[in-house]
Each structure stands twice: as C-alpha cells, then as structure tokens.
Amino acid sequence: MKLLKTVAVVAALALPVAASAQDTNNTTGTTQTTTTTTTEKRGFDWGWLGLLGLAGLLGLGRQQPAPTVHTTTTTTRR
C-alpha cells in the first residue's frame, strides 16, 4: 500500500500543468508586445533547507519493534 501511495504522488508531481501553456495567437492584425523581466536571485535557497529536513527524517522510517516481556507467576495457596 505504501508503494502504491508513493507511485501515485510521483506520478502526480511528474504530470505537466497544461493550463499554464496557452497559445495566444493574435490574428486580428494588432501588434503584440512581449516584455521579459529579469530578476536577480538574492537570498537563501529554501529548497536546500527542505531537502536537509527530509534527509533528517530518513532515520525515523523503520524502527525495531519494542520487545515485549510476558511474566507469569503462579502462587500455590494451601
């Protein structure tokens, strides 16, 4: 079941989002202007911090089961 969930999540993340890639052909004869803005990346890349956090959780995945101790006592009364 865990493998099925993992495959489902990976498949959902791998699918491209088709709604954001719309074709805007302008056939009415007007001029279309495209403006591209370049921003400088400054600051901290938070993705690396997230990956470090996930790496820290790797040791918590499988734990050894705690041993159970069953003690029985018998008392004979006369």
mmCIF file as gemmi writes it, N, C-alpha and C atoms, coordinates in Angstrom:
data_model
loop_
_atom_site.group_PDB
_atom_site.id
_atom_site.type_symbol
_atom_site.label_atom_id
_atom_site.label_alt_id
_atom_site.label_comp_id
_atom_site.label_asym_id
_atom_site.label_entity_id
_atom_site.label_seq_id
_atom_site.pdbx_PDB_ins_code
_atom_site.Cartn_x
_atom_site.Cartn_y
_atom_site.Cartn_z
_atom_site.occupancy
_atom_site.B_iso_or_equiv
_atom_site.pdbx_formal_charge
_atom_site.auth_seq_id
_atom_site.auth_asym_id
_atom_site.pdbx_PDB_model_num
ATOM 1 N N . MET Axp A 1 ? 0.828 -1.186 0 1 0 ? 1 A 1
ATOM 2 C CA . MET Axp A 1 ? 0 0 0 1 0 ? 1 A 1
ATOM 3 C C . MET Axp A 1 ? 0.877 1.255 0 1 0 ? 1 A 1
ATOM 4 N N . LYS Axp A 2 ? 1.985 1.202 0.75 1 0 ? 2 A 1
ATOM 5 C CA . LYS Axp A 2 ? 2.876 2.354 0.815 1 0 ? 2 A 1
ATOM 6 C C . LYS Axp A 2 ? 3.517 2.619 -0.549 1 0 ? 2 A 1
ATOM 7 N N . LEU Axp A 3 ? 3.855 1.546 -1.258 1 0 ? 3 A 1
ATOM 8 C CA . LEU Axp A 3 ? 4.448 1.69 -2.58 1 0 ? 3 A 1
ATOM 9 C C . LEU Axp A 3 ? 3.446 2.312 -3.544 1 0 ? 3 A 1
ATOM 10 N N . LEU Axp A 4 ? 2.194 1.923 -3.441 1 0 ? 4 A 1
ATOM 11 C CA . LEU Axp A 4 ? 1.153 2.473 -4.304 1 0 ? 4 A 1
ATOM 12 C C . LEU Axp A 4 ? 0.973 3.969 -4.06 1 0 ? 4 A 1
ATOM 13 N N . LYS Axp A 5 ? 1.002 4.387 -2.812 1 0 ? 5 A 1
ATOM 14 C CA . LYS Axp A 5 ? 0.889 5.812 -2.479 1 0 ? 5 A 1
ATOM 15 C C . LYS Axp A 5 ? 2.082 6.587 -3.029 1 0 ? 5 A 1
ATOM 16 N N . THR Axp A 6 ? 3.274 6.011 -2.908 1 0 ? 6 A 1
ATOM 17 C CA . THR Axp A 6 ? 4.475 6.676 -3.402 1 0 ? 6 A 1
ATOM 18 C C . THR Axp A 6 ? 4.418 6.835 -4.917 1 0 ? 6 A 1
ATOM 19 N N . VAL Axp A 7 ? 3.983 5.804 -5.608 1 0 ? 7 A 1
ATOM 20 C CA . VAL Axp A 7 ? 3.882 5.881 -7.061 1 0 ? 7 A 1
ATOM 21 C C . VAL Axp A 7 ? 2.847 6.926 -7.467 1 0 ? 7 A 1
ATOM 22 N N . ALA Axp A 8 ? 1.741 7.01 -6.734 1 0 ? 8 A 1
ATOM 23 C CA . ALA Axp A 8 ? 0.699 7.989 -7.047 1 0 ? 8 A 1
ATOM 24 C C . ALA Axp A 8 ? 1.21 9.416 -6.867 1 0 ? 8 A 1
ATOM 25 N N . VAL Axp A 9 ? 1.967 9.664 -5.82 1 0 ? 9 A 1
ATOM 26 C CA . VAL Axp A 9 ? 2.499 11.004 -5.571 1 0 ? 9 A 1
ATOM 27 C C . VAL Axp A 9 ? 3.518 11.375 -6.642 1 0 ? 9 A 1
ATOM 28 N N . VAL Axp A 10 ? 4.394 10.451 -6.996 1 0 ? 10 A 1
ATOM 29 C CA . VAL Axp A 10 ? 5.402 10.733 -8.017 1 0 ? 10 A 1
ATOM 30 C C . VAL Axp A 10 ? 4.733 10.995 -9.363 1 0 ? 10 A 1
ATOM 31 N N . ALA Axp A 11 ? 3.703 10.224 -9.691 1 0 ? 11 A 1
ATOM 32 C CA . ALA Axp A 11 ? 3.001 10.428 -10.96 1 0 ? 11 A 1
ATOM 33 C C . ALA Axp A 11 ? 2.294 11.779 -10.985 1 0 ? 11 A 1
ATOM 34 N N . ALA Axp A 12 ? 1.707 12.174 -9.868 1 0 ? 12 A 1
ATOM 35 C CA . ALA Axp A 12 ? 1.011 13.458 -9.815 1 0 ? 12 A 1
ATOM 36 C C . ALA Axp A 12 ? 1.988 14.62 -9.962 1 0 ? 12 A 1
ATOM 37 N N . LEU Axp A 13 ? 3.166 14.487 -9.403 1 0 ? 13 A 1
ATOM 38 C CA . LEU Axp A 13 ? 4.157 15.555 -9.496 1 0 ? 13 A 1
ATOM 39 C C . LEU Axp A 13 ? 4.827 15.59 -10.865 1 0 ? 13 A 1
ATOM 40 N N . ALA Axp A 14 ? 4.831 14.486 -11.574 1 0 ? 14 A 1
ATOM 41 C CA . ALA Axp A 14 ? 5.507 14.43 -12.859 1 0 ? 14 A 1
ATOM 42 C C . ALA Axp A 14 ? 4.638 14.944 -14.001 1 0 ? 14 A 1
ATOM 43 N N . LEU Axp A 15 ? 3.33 15.028 -13.81 1 0 ? 15 A 1
ATOM 44 C CA . LEU Axp A 15 ? 2.45 15.48 -14.883 1 0 ? 15 A 1
ATOM 45 C C . LEU Axp A 15 ? 2.615 16.976 -15.108 1 0 ? 15 A 1
ATOM 46 N N . PRO Axp A 16 ? 2.766 17.398 -16.351 1 0 ? 16 A 1
ATOM 47 C CA . PRO Axp A 16 ? 2.89 18.836 -16.616 1 0 ? 16 A 1
ATOM 48 C C . PRO Axp A 16 ? 1.532 19.524 -16.471 1 0 ? 16 A 1
ATOM 49 N N . VAL Axp A 17 ? 1.582 20.762 -16.115 1 0 ? 17 A 1
ATOM 50 C CA . VAL Axp A 17 ? 0.363 21.547 -15.97 1 0 ? 17 A 1
ATOM 51 C C . VAL Axp A 17 ? 0.069 22.163 -17.327 1 0 ? 17 A 1
ATOM 52 N N . ALA Axp A 18 ? -0.978 21.68 -17.997 1 0 ? 18 A 1
ATOM 53 C CA . ALA Axp A 18 ? -1.28 22.117 -19.352 1 0 ? 18 A 1
ATOM 54 C C . ALA Axp A 18 ? -2.009 23.458 -19.37 1 0 ? 18 A 1
ATOM 55 N N . ALA Axp A 19 ? -2.618 23.834 -18.263 1 0 ? 19 A 1
ATOM 56 C CA . ALA Axp A 19 ? -3.393 25.077 -18.253 1 0 ? 19 A 1
ATOM 57 C C . ALA Axp A 19 ? -2.507 26.312 -18.339 1 0 ? 19 A 1
ATOM 58 N N . SER Axp A 20 ? -1.27 26.21 -17.91 1 0 ? 20 A 1
ATOM 59 C CA . SER Axp A 20 ? -0.41 27.381 -17.916 1 0 ? 20 A 1
ATOM 60 C C . SER Axp A 20 ? 0.238 27.627 -19.275 1 0 ? 20 A 1
ATOM 61 N N . ALA Axp A 21 ? 0.158 26.668 -20.19 1 0 ? 21 A 1
ATOM 62 C CA . ALA Axp A 21 ? 0.789 26.812 -21.5 1 0 ? 21 A 1
ATOM 63 C C . ALA Axp A 21 ? -0.286 27.042 -22.554 1 0 ? 21 A 1
ATOM 64 N N . GLN Axp A 22 ? -0.893 28.207 -22.547 1 0 ? 22 A 1
ATOM 65 C CA . GLN Axp A 22 ? -1.942 28.515 -23.501 1 0 ? 22 A 1
ATOM 66 C C . GLN Axp A 22 ? -1.355 29.274 -24.683 1 0 ? 22 A 1
ATOM 67 N N . ASP Axp A 23 ? -1.861 28.989 -25.859 1 0 ? 23 A 1
ATOM 68 C CA . ASP Axp A 23 ? -1.408 29.638 -27.082 1 0 ? 23 A 1
ATOM 69 C C . ASP Axp A 23 ? -2.194 30.934 -27.266 1 0 ? 23 A 1
ATOM 70 N N . THR Axp A 24 ? -1.487 32.037 -27.423 1 0 ? 24 A 1
ATOM 71 C CA . THR Axp A 24 ? -2.152 33.332 -27.577 1 0 ? 24 A 1
ATOM 72 C C . THR Axp A 24 ? -1.825 33.914 -28.943 1 0 ? 24 A 1
ATOM 73 N N . ASN Axp A 25 ? -2.284 33.26 -29.986 1 0 ? 25 A 1
ATOM 74 C CA . ASN Axp A 25 ? -2.076 33.773 -31.345 1 0 ? 25 A 1
ATOM 75 C C . ASN Axp A 25 ? -3.039 34.937 -31.573 1 0 ? 25 A 1
ATOM 76 N N . ASN Axp A 26 ? -2.492 36.011 -32.091 1 0 ? 26 A 1
ATOM 77 C CA . ASN Axp A 26 ? -3.296 37.192 -32.344 1 0 ? 26 A 1
ATOM 78 C C . ASN Axp A 26 ? -3.409 37.355 -33.854 1 0 ? 26 A 1
ATOM 79 N N . THR Axp A 27 ? -4.593 37.092 -34.399 1 0 ? 27 A 1
ATOM 80 C CA . THR Axp A 27 ? -4.756 37.14 -35.848 1 0 ? 27 A 1
ATOM 81 C C . THR Axp A 27 ? -5.566 38.344 -36.3 1 0 ? 27 A 1
ATOM 82 N N . THR Axp A 28 ? -5.814 39.315 -35.422 1 0 ? 28 A 1
ATOM 83 C CA . THR Axp A 28 ? -6.621 40.473 -35.808 1 0 ? 28 A 1
ATOM 84 C C . THR Axp A 28 ? -5.785 41.571 -36.432 1 0 ? 28 A 1
ATOM 85 N N . GLY Axp A 29 ? -4.48 41.428 -36.509 1 0 ? 29 A 1
ATOM 86 C CA . GLY Axp A 29 ? -3.641 42.418 -37.152 1 0 ? 29 A 1
ATOM 87 C C . GLY Axp A 29 ? -3.03 43.42 -36.183 1 0 ? 29 A 1
ATOM 88 N N . THR Axp A 30 ? -3.25 43.291 -34.897 1 0 ? 30 A 1
ATOM 89 C CA . THR Axp A 30 ? -2.657 44.215 -33.945 1 0 ? 30 A 1
ATOM 90 C C . THR Axp A 30 ? -1.281 43.704 -33.543 1 0 ? 30 A 1
ATOM 91 N N . THR Axp A 31 ? -0.473 44.591 -33.049 1 0 ? 31 A 1
ATOM 92 C CA . THR Axp A 31 ? 0.889 44.251 -32.657 1 0 ? 31 A 1
ATOM 93 C C . THR Axp A 31 ? 0.884 43.74 -31.223 1 0 ? 31 A 1
ATOM 94 N N . GLN Axp A 32 ? 1.581 42.647 -31.014 1 0 ? 32 A 1
ATOM 95 C CA . GLN Axp A 32 ? 1.659 42.058 -29.678 1 0 ? 32 A 1
ATOM 96 C C . GLN Axp A 32 ? 3.065 42.3 -29.142 1 0 ? 32 A 1
ATOM 97 N N . THR Axp A 33 ? 3.163 42.885 -27.964 1 0 ? 33 A 1
ATOM 98 C CA . THR Axp A 33 ? 4.444 43.202 -27.349 1 0 ? 33 A 1
ATOM 99 C C . THR Axp A 33 ? 4.676 42.26 -26.176 1 0 ? 33 A 1
ATOM 100 N N . THR Axp A 34 ? 5.869 41.687 -26.129 1 0 ? 34 A 1
ATOM 101 C CA . THR Axp A 34 ? 6.234 40.795 -25.033 1 0 ? 34 A 1
ATOM 102 C C . THR Axp A 34 ? 7.312 41.465 -24.213 1 0 ? 34 A 1
ATOM 103 N N . THR Axp A 35 ? 7.083 41.566 -22.915 1 0 ? 35 A 1
ATOM 104 C CA . THR Axp A 35 ? 8.05 42.164 -22.007 1 0 ? 35 A 1
ATOM 105 C C . THR Axp A 35 ? 8.617 41.075 -21.111 1 0 ? 35 A 1
ATOM 106 N N . THR Axp A 36 ? 9.927 40.981 -21.073 1 0 ? 36 A 1
ATOM 107 C CA . THR Axp A 36 ? 10.59 39.998 -20.226 1 0 ? 36 A 1
ATOM 108 C C . THR Axp A 36 ? 11.327 40.729 -19.12 1 0 ? 36 A 1
ATOM 109 N N . THR Axp A 37 ? 11.043 40.355 -17.9 1 0 ? 37 A 1
ATOM 110 C CA . THR Axp A 37 ? 11.687 40.97 -16.749 1 0 ? 37 A 1
ATOM 111 C C . THR Axp A 37 ? 12.642 39.959 -16.133 1 0 ? 37 A 1
ATOM 112 N N . THR Axp A 38 ? 13.882 40.367 -15.964 1 0 ? 38 A 1
ATOM 113 C CA . THR Axp A 38 ? 14.876 39.501 -15.345 1 0 ? 38 A 1
ATOM 114 C C . THR Axp A 38 ? 15.119 39.996 -13.925 1 0 ? 38 A 1
ATOM 115 N N . THR Axp A 39 ? 14.94 39.106 -12.982 1 0 ? 39 A 1
ATOM 116 C CA . THR Axp A 39 ? 15.183 39.479 -11.588 1 0 ? 39 A 1
ATOM 117 C C . THR Axp A 39 ? 16.429 38.762 -11.1 1 0 ? 39 A 1
ATOM 118 N N . GLU Axp A 40 ? 17.143 39.421 -10.239 1 0 ? 40 A 1
ATOM 119 C CA . GLU Axp A 40 ? 18.37 38.864 -9.679 1 0 ? 40 A 1
ATOM 120 C C . GLU Axp A 40 ? 18 37.996 -8.491 1 0 ? 40 A 1
ATOM 121 N N . LYS Axp A 41 ? 18.541 36.764 -8.469 1 0 ? 41 A 1
ATOM 122 C CA . LYS Axp A 41 ? 18.277 35.876 -7.335 1 0 ? 41 A 1
ATOM 123 C C . LYS Axp A 41 ? 19.149 36.3 -6.166 1 0 ? 41 A 1
ATOM 124 N N . ARG Axp A 42 ? 18.504 36.68 -5.131 1 0 ? 42 A 1
ATOM 125 C CA . ARG Axp A 42 ? 19.228 37.067 -3.926 1 0 ? 42 A 1
ATOM 126 C C . ARG Axp A 42 ? 18.61 36.345 -2.755 1 0 ? 42 A 1
ATOM 127 N N . GLY Axp A 43 ? 19.417 36.08 -1.769 1 0 ? 43 A 1
ATOM 128 C CA . GLY Axp A 43 ? 18.893 35.454 -0.565 1 0 ? 43 A 1
ATOM 129 C C . GLY Axp A 43 ? 19.21 33.971 -0.502 1 0 ? 43 A 1
ATOM 130 N N . PHE Axp A 44 ? 18.445 33.298 0.305 1 0 ? 44 A 1
ATOM 131 C CA . PHE Axp A 44 ? 18.687 31.898 0.621 1 0 ? 44 A 1
ATOM 132 C C . PHE Axp A 44 ? 17.781 31.006 -0.215 1 0 ? 44 A 1
ATOM 133 N N . ASP Axp A 45 ? 18.323 29.923 -0.742 1 0 ? 45 A 1
ATOM 134 C CA . ASP Axp A 45 ? 17.538 28.958 -1.497 1 0 ? 45 A 1
ATOM 135 C C . ASP Axp A 45 ? 16.908 27.982 -0.498 1 0 ? 45 A 1
ATOM 136 N N . TRP Axp A 46 ? 15.628 28.149 -0.234 1 0 ? 46 A 1
ATOM 137 C CA . TRP Axp A 46 ? 14.924 27.386 0.795 1 0 ? 46 A 1
ATOM 138 C C . TRP Axp A 46 ? 14.733 25.929 0.4 1 0 ? 46 A 1
ATOM 139 N N . GLY Axp A 47 ? 14.894 25.596 -0.859 1 0 ? 47 A 1
ATOM 140 C CA . GLY Axp A 47 ? 14.765 24.203 -1.283 1 0 ? 47 A 1
ATOM 141 C C . GLY Axp A 47 ? 15.818 23.305 -0.67 1 0 ? 47 A 1
ATOM 142 N N . TRP Axp A 48 ? 17.027 23.825 -0.514 1 0 ? 48 A 1
ATOM 143 C CA . TRP Axp A 48 ? 18.091 23.026 0.106 1 0 ? 48 A 1
ATOM 144 C C . TRP Axp A 48 ? 17.79 22.75 1.575 1 0 ? 48 A 1
ATOM 145 N N . LEU Axp A 49 ? 17.193 23.72 2.254 1 0 ? 49 A 1
ATOM 146 C CA . LEU Axp A 49 ? 16.831 23.506 3.654 1 0 ? 49 A 1
ATOM 147 C C . LEU Axp A 49 ? 15.769 22.422 3.763 1 0 ? 49 A 1
ATOM 148 N N . GLY Axp A 50 ? 14.826 22.425 2.838 1 0 ? 50 A 1
ATOM 149 C CA . GLY Axp A 50 ? 13.803 21.379 2.831 1 0 ? 50 A 1
ATOM 150 C C . GLY Axp A 50 ? 14.387 20.006 2.591 1 0 ? 50 A 1
ATOM 151 N N . LEU Axp A 51 ? 15.359 19.92 1.669 1 0 ? 51 A 1
ATOM 152 C CA . LEU Axp A 51 ? 15.999 18.632 1.418 1 0 ? 51 A 1
ATOM 153 C C . LEU Axp A 51 ? 16.787 18.149 2.631 1 0 ? 51 A 1
ATOM 154 N N . LEU Axp A 52 ? 17.424 19.058 3.325 1 0 ? 52 A 1
ATOM 155 C CA . LEU Axp A 52 ? 18.134 18.668 4.55 1 0 ? 52 A 1
ATOM 156 C C . LEU Axp A 52 ? 17.158 18.171 5.612 1 0 ? 52 A 1
ATOM 157 N N . GLY Axp A 53 ? 16.01 18.825 5.699 1 0 ? 53 A 1
ATOM 158 C CA . GLY Axp A 53 ? 14.995 18.385 6.656 1 0 ? 53 A 1
ATOM 159 C C . GLY Axp A 53 ? 14.473 16.998 6.334 1 0 ? 53 A 1
ATOM 160 N N . LEU Axp A 54 ? 14.248 16.727 5.054 1 0 ? 54 A 1
ATOM 161 C CA . LEU Axp A 54 ? 13.805 15.391 4.669 1 0 ? 54 A 1
ATOM 162 C C . LEU Axp A 54 ? 14.885 14.347 4.921 1 0 ? 54 A 1
ATOM 163 N N . ALA Axp A 55 ? 16.129 14.718 4.699 1 0 ? 55 A 1
ATOM 164 C CA . ALA Axp A 55 ? 17.226 13.783 4.962 1 0 ? 55 A 1
ATOM 165 C C . ALA Axp A 55 ? 17.308 13.459 6.451 1 0 ? 55 A 1
ATOM 166 N N . GLY Axp A 56 ? 16.969 14.408 7.293 1 0 ? 56 A 1
ATOM 167 C CA . GLY Axp A 56 ? 16.972 14.155 8.728 1 0 ? 56 A 1
ATOM 168 C C . GLY Axp A 56 ? 15.883 13.199 9.171 1 0 ? 56 A 1
ATOM 169 N N . LEU Axp A 57 ? 14.832 13.077 8.378 1 0 ? 57 A 1
ATOM 170 C CA . LEU Axp A 57 ? 13.737 12.172 8.726 1 0 ? 57 A 1
ATOM 171 C C . LEU Axp A 57 ? 13.968 10.74 8.256 1 0 ? 57 A 1
ATOM 172 N N . LEU Axp A 58 ? 15.024 10.501 7.484 1 0 ? 58 A 1
ATOM 173 C CA . LEU Axp A 58 ? 15.256 9.161 6.957 1 0 ? 58 A 1
ATOM 174 C C . LEU Axp A 58 ? 15.445 8.125 8.052 1 0 ? 58 A 1
ATOM 175 N N . GLY Axp A 59 ? 16.064 8.468 9.137 1 0 ? 59 A 1
ATOM 176 C CA . GLY Axp A 59 ? 16.302 7.512 10.209 1 0 ? 59 A 1
ATOM 177 C C . GLY Axp A 59 ? 15.049 7.132 10.971 1 0 ? 59 A 1
ATOM 178 N N . LEU Axp A 60 ? 13.986 7.884 10.806 1 0 ? 60 A 1
ATOM 179 C CA . LEU Axp A 60 ? 12.758 7.596 11.542 1 0 ? 60 A 1
ATOM 180 C C . LEU Axp A 60 ? 11.839 6.64 10.8 1 0 ? 60 A 1
ATOM 181 N N . GLY Axp A 61 ? 12.206 6.233 9.611 1 0 ? 61 A 1
ATOM 182 C CA . GLY Axp A 61 ? 11.33 5.408 8.783 1 0 ? 61 A 1
ATOM 183 C C . GLY Axp A 61 ? 11.04 4.04 9.364 1 0 ? 61 A 1
ATOM 184 N N . ARG Axp A 62 ? 12.045 3.293 9.674 1 0 ? 62 A 1
ATOM 185 C CA . ARG Axp A 62 ? 11.842 1.939 10.198 1 0 ? 62 A 1
ATOM 186 C C . ARG Axp A 62 ? 12.506 1.821 11.557 1 0 ? 62 A 1
ATOM 187 N N . GLN Axp A 63 ? 11.716 1.465 12.514 1 0 ? 63 A 1
ATOM 188 C CA . GLN Axp A 63 ? 12.238 1.267 13.862 1 0 ? 63 A 1
ATOM 189 C C . GLN Axp A 63 ? 12.046 -0.185 14.245 1 0 ? 63 A 1
ATOM 190 N N . GLN Axp A 64 ? 12.954 -0.675 15.049 1 0 ? 64 A 1
ATOM 191 C CA . GLN Axp A 64 ? 12.839 -2.041 15.538 1 0 ? 64 A 1
ATOM 192 C C . GLN Axp A 64 ? 11.675 -2.111 16.514 1 0 ? 64 A 1
ATOM 193 N N . PRO Axp A 65 ? 10.889 -3.163 16.442 1 0 ? 65 A 1
ATOM 194 C CA . PRO Axp A 65 ? 9.774 -3.269 17.383 1 0 ? 65 A 1
ATOM 195 C C . PRO Axp A 65 ? 10.292 -3.435 18.814 1 0 ? 65 A 1
ATOM 196 N N . ALA Axp A 66 ? 9.597 -2.818 19.724 1 0 ? 66 A 1
ATOM 197 C CA . ALA Axp A 66 ? 9.993 -2.905 21.128 1 0 ? 66 A 1
ATOM 198 C C . ALA Axp A 66 ? 9.738 -4.324 21.63 1 0 ? 66 A 1
ATOM 199 N N . PRO Axp A 67 ? 10.695 -4.883 22.341 1 0 ? 67 A 1
ATOM 200 C CA . PRO Axp A 67 ? 10.485 -6.245 22.845 1 0 ? 67 A 1
ATOM 201 C C . PRO Axp A 67 ? 9.394 -6.245 23.921 1 0 ? 67 A 1
ATOM 202 N N . THR Axp A 68 ? 8.557 -7.253 23.876 1 0 ? 68 A 1
ATOM 203 C CA . THR Axp A 68 ? 7.514 -7.384 24.894 1 0 ? 68 A 1
ATOM 204 C C . THR Axp A 68 ? 7.899 -8.517 25.829 1 0 ? 68 A 1
ATOM 205 N N . VAL Axp A 69 ? 7.779 -8.257 27.092 1 0 ? 69 A 1
ATOM 206 C CA . VAL Axp A 69 ? 8.14 -9.237 28.111 1 0 ? 69 A 1
ATOM 207 C C . VAL Axp A 69 ? 6.864 -9.686 28.801 1 0 ? 69 A 1
ATOM 208 N N . HIS Axp A 70 ? 6.624 -10.977 28.798 1 0 ? 70 A 1
ATOM 209 C CA . HIS Axp A 70 ? 5.466 -11.543 29.464 1 0 ? 70 A 1
ATOM 210 C C . HIS Axp A 70 ? 5.959 -12.357 30.653 1 0 ? 70 A 1
ATOM 211 N N . THR Axp A 71 ? 5.56 -11.971 31.822 1 0 ? 71 A 1
ATOM 212 C CA . THR Axp A 71 ? 5.944 -12.727 33.006 1 0 ? 71 A 1
ATOM 213 C C . THR Axp A 71 ? 4.677 -13.284 33.64 1 0 ? 71 A 1
ATOM 214 N N . THR Axp A 72 ? 4.76 -14.502 34.006 1 0 ? 72 A 1
ATOM 215 C CA . THR Axp A 72 ? 3.637 -15.139 34.697 1 0 ? 72 A 1
ATOM 216 C C . THR Axp A 72 ? 4.15 -15.705 36.004 1 0 ? 72 A 1
ATOM 217 N N . THR Axp A 73 ? 3.359 -15.558 37.008 1 0 ? 73 A 1
ATOM 218 C CA . THR Axp A 73 ? 3.724 -16.13 38.308 1 0 ? 73 A 1
ATOM 219 C C . THR Axp A 73 ? 2.595 -17.042 38.752 1 0 ? 73 A 1
ATOM 220 N N . THR Axp A 74 ? 2.981 -18.067 39.357 1 0 ? 74 A 1
ATOM 221 C CA . THR Axp A 74 ? 1.98 -18.998 39.913 1 0 ? 74 A 1
ATOM 222 C C . THR Axp A 74 ? 2.177 -19.051 41.412 1 0 ? 74 A 1
ATOM 223 N N . THR Axp A 75 ? 1.112 -18.928 42.091 1 0 ? 75 A 1
ATOM 224 C CA . THR Axp A 75 ? 1.152 -18.991 43.543 1 0 ? 75 A 1
ATOM 225 C C . THR Axp A 75 ? 0.235 -20.115 43.987 1 0 ? 75 A 1
ATOM 226 N N . THR Axp A 76 ? 0.801 -20.965 44.794 1 0 ? 76 A 1
ATOM 227 C CA . THR Axp A 76 ? 0.017 -22.087 45.322 1 0 ? 76 A 1
ATOM 228 C C . THR Axp A 76 ? -0.366 -21.756 46.751 1 0 ? 76 A 1
ATOM 229 N N . ARG Axp A 77 ? -1.641 -21.726 47.022 1 0 ? 77 A 1
ATOM 230 C CA . ARG Axp A 77 ? -2.101 -21.435 48.383 1 0 ? 77 A 1
ATOM 231 C C . ARG Axp A 77 ? -2.691 -22.71 48.966 1 0 ? 77 A 1
ATOM 232 N N . ARG Axp A 78 ? -2.401 -22.925 50.208 1 0 ? 78 A 1
ATOM 233 C CA . ARG Axp A 78 ? -2.924 -24.113 50.901 1 0 ? 78 A 1
ATOM 234 C C . ARG Axp A 78 ? -3.763 -23.763 52.06 1 0 ? 78 A 1
